[in-house]
Amino acid sequence: MITVNGDPLEHEEGLTVQGILEAKNYKFPLLIAFVNGKLVKREDYRTTVVPDGAVVQITHLMGGG
């Protein structure tokens, strides 16, 4: 089991950050992902495997003016 933005999510072997975004249906174009407090670069979302027990934080970036 992992935690995504405070909610539990069943862990699967080989689960990546991209897999979490798809499972949670997060489609906002500007997202930042942290796994256990460490920033994951956008280009690494498909290859960064999330370990069981991890705490994942997905943040939507908003701009304004």
TIMIKOL-87652 format. One record per residue (C-alpha): residue in one letter; x, y, z. Coordinates in steps of 0.02 Angstrom, whole numbers, plus 50000, padded with zeros to 5 digits. Last residue first. Layout:
// TIMIKOL-87652
AXYZ
...
This chain:
// TIMIKOL-87652
G499505186549340
G499205168749371
G500025152049367
M499485135749442
L500535120449474
H499585104949526
T500465094849662
I500635076049674
Q501305069549839
V501815051349856
V502175042650021
A502975025849990
G502475009750080
D502834998749929
P504155006649819
V503755018549675
V504685014449514
T505325029749421
T505395025149235
R503805033049165
Y503885048549278
D505745051549240
E505515065249109
R504425074749234
K505825075049361
V505425066649527
L505645077649681
K506085068049840
G504935069149992
N504555050549996
V504075051549813
F503715069249753
A502785073149593
I502495090049511
L501065092149389
L500775104949252
P499705097349114
F498235092149227
K497795074249182
Y497715065849353
N496595050549330
K497145043049497
A497685026849413
E498455036449267
L499475047949379
I499975032849484
G500565023449330
Q501595038549277
V502435038449448
T502855020249418
L502145003949488
G503344989649453
E502504977549574
E500784984149620
H500354994949771
E498534998049818
L498215016449844
P497875024850011
D497405043350014
G498465057150091
N499025064649926
V499505047249867
T499885034650004
I500605017649960
M500005000050000
